[in-house]
Amino acid sequence: MKRWIAGLLTLVAAFSATPAWADAFEDIPKKGTVRIATPLDVPPFGSQNAQREPEGFDIELAGMVAKALGVKLEMQQVTGANRIPFLLTNKVDVVISVMGLTPERAKQIMFTAPYADTQLAVFGPKSAKVTSAGEIGSLKVAAANGTTQELALTAMAPKATIMRTEDDATAAAAYVSGQAELFATNSLIIPDLQKRNPSKEFELKFTIRRSPAHMGVRMGEHNLLQWLNSFIFFNMMNGEIDRLHQKYLGMKLQPLPSL
């Protein structure tokens, strides 16, 4: 009996000594700051204006999240390749970086409901006779490493020559400068690129897939995820997310798929 009681006390002590799971939703108000990863290489979702100030759909949305939480916003610039590592290493609390959901990514982080509708596609000059991934042939395609378009295109055309760049801006520059014959990206950034490069052709060659944008949080942060989903729902209902669509994307918000 004494041995049983001693064993029970040891077990209780062990559980008492185990640190509780950190809850980002509880910690954020205590710190008074929310750390949000945003892009600065994917206009109109994130870029810098003439005064070197961040602007764009995801930038403004991050500010809305911080305001709704009642805390200060600490923005961290990320690229397609490092946005998930920033979450995994606890450098940020939330990623708002026009991020598409894939089953592979969902093994690493948790995704909110979608907040923006986008499609991924391959663009090029009119002279390039490409209408599908199977017709890329020897043409070089510029794509930002780790992005949904790069991962999807790699799976669709494993033998294609893909120029994997550090970020989307570098991929765009590679196409504009002629280092690559094709450019895989989010279709919503093309109007801005065309405006800034009027002599370059950006003809749609083929669509990779529809890719709604989601926010991301670390695996296990269910309270923060639920709050963000409530935030998205509330701002869908009050028209604020539709306002962002019209302001930055030039279109009204269309019905998005549920998660």
N, C-alpha and C positions, 0 to 999 in steps of 0.2 A: 504494500500500500504506500509506504514511504517512497519507494522507488518510482511508483506511478505518479505521485504528487510532484516529486522532484522533476520528473520528465515533463510534466505538464507545465510547471513553472518555467522551465528552460525554453519550452516551445513558445509560451506567451512572451517571454523576454525577447526572444528572437524576432517575433513579429512586431513587437513594440520598437525594436531598434531599426527595423526596416524603414527607410525613408519613404514618405508618401509620394505618390505620383504627382509630379508638378502639373498644375492646371493653368494653361496660358490665359484662359478667360478670367481666372481669378487674379493672376499675376499682373496682367496689363493695367487694370485700374490702380493697383498698388504702386506700380512703377510710374504711372502717369504717362506712359509712352507705349505706342504700338509700332512695332518694326515691320514695315511692309516693303517687299521687293517689287520694284517696277522697272520696266524697260525704258531706255532712252534711245534705242536704235530701231524702233518700229513705229514710225508715224503712220496714222494719227493716234495710235495708242500711247506712245511715249516718245518724246523727242525734246530737244532744247530749242528755245526761241532765240532771237537775235541778241537778247540780253543774257544768254546762257542759263535761262531759267527753265526748269522742267515743265512740260505741258503735254496734254493729250488725254484721251479717254481714260486710260488706266491711272494716270496721275491724278485727275480730278476725282475719280472713283475712290482712290486711296484716301484722299482728303475727306471725302464724305464718310468713309468708314471710321476714321479717327474722330471726326466730329460727333458721330452717332455714339461712339464709345465714351466720349467726353474726355479724351486724352490727346496728347501731342502726337504728331506724326513724325516718325523717323524713317525716311525713305532710304532704301538701299538699291543702287543701280545693279541690275542683273542682265544677263544675256540668256538666250535659249538654253545654252549648255550648263550654266551654273545656277539656275533658279531653283531646281530641286535640291542640289547639294547645299544651297544656302538654308533650306528648310531642315534638311537632315542633320546639319551641324549646328542648328539652333542660332543661326546668325539673324534670322528673321522669324516673325510670328505668322505672317501671311504672305503668299505670293499672289500679286495681281499683275499678270504679265501676259495677257492674251494667250493663255495656256490651254491647249487642247487636252482632252481626256483620252488616255489609252489604257487598256487592261494592264500593260506592263508598268506604266507609271502608277497605277492604282495599287500596285503591290508595295510602293514606297511611301506614298502620301495619300491624303484624303482630299477629295474634290467637292466643292460646293455645287449647287445648281448653276446652270449657265447664266451669264449676264450679258453676253453679246453673241451675235450670230456672224460667223465668218466662213469663208471657204478657202481651201488651199488649192493652189493650181501652179502650173508651169507656164511661163511666159517666154516669148522670144520674138525674133524678127519675122516679118511676113514670109521671107524667103525660106525659113526653116520648115520643112514638110514633116511636121510631127503632130500627130493627133492622139497619141496614146503613149504610155510608158514603154511599150514594146517597140516603138519607132524612134526612140532616142538615138540608137545606134552609137556612132563615134562622137556625137556632140557632147560637149562638156556642160554639166549643169551646176550652177552655183547655188548652194543652200547652206543656211546656218546650221552648224553642227548641234545635234541634240534637240532640234525643233521637231514638231510633229510632221512637218512636210519632209524633212530630211529622213526621218525614220520610216515614214510611209513610202517615200519614193525608193529608198533602199530595198524595202521589202517587195515593192512592185517591179523594180528593175535592178536585180542584184548585180548584173554585169555592166550597168551604166557607169560612166565616168562622172562621179560626183565630186565637185570641188567644195569640200566642207570647210566653211569659214568660222571664225570666232563668233560672229554675230550677224544679224540680218543686214545691218548697214554695210558690212564688209562684203557680203554676198551681192548686194545690190551694186556696190562699186565695182566688183569684179565683172558683173554683166555689162554695166554701162561702159566700162573701159575696154571691153572686148576680150578679157581674160577667159570668159566663159560664153558659150553661145546661147545658153538657156538659163532661166532663173526660176527657182522654185520658192514660192513665198505665199503669204496671205494676200488674197486678192484685194483686200481693202487698203493696202499700202500703195497699190499701183497708181491711182490717180495723182497722189502727191509726187511720186517718182516721175511720172509723165510730165507733170507741170514743171519740175525742176530740170528735166532732161528732154526738152521738146524735140530734139533731133534723133532721139532713140526710140525704136519701136518696141512696144510692150503688148504684143498680140497674144491673146489667150490661146495656148496650144491644147491643153487638156486639164480637166479638173481632177485633182487627186481625191479630195472628198470634202464634204461639209465638216466644219470643225468649230463648233461653238466654244466660246472662251469661258473658262472656269477659274475661280480662285482656288488656291491650294493651302492646306495646313498640314502640320506633322501628323503622322499616324497616331491615333489615340486621343487627339484633341477634340473629343466629341462635343464638349460644351461650346468651344469656339466655333466649330463647324455649324452647330445648330443656330448660334447667334448670327453668323454670316448668312446662312440660308434665310433666316427671318429678315435680315437687312435687305437682301436681294428681293424677297417677296414684297416687302413694304414699299421699296422704291420702284418696283414694277407697277404696283397698284397706284402709287401717287404720281406716276408719270416722269419721275426723275431719270430713270434709266432710258426711257424713250427720248428725253431731252438730250442726253449724252449721245445717243445714236444719231439724232438729227444734227447736233452740233459738230460732231467729229467724223461721222461716217456718211453724212448727207442722205440718210434714209430713216424712215420710221422703223421702230422696233416691230419685228414680225414675231409670231408665236414661236417660242423656243421649246425644244423637247424637254421633258421632265427627266430627272435623274433617279 
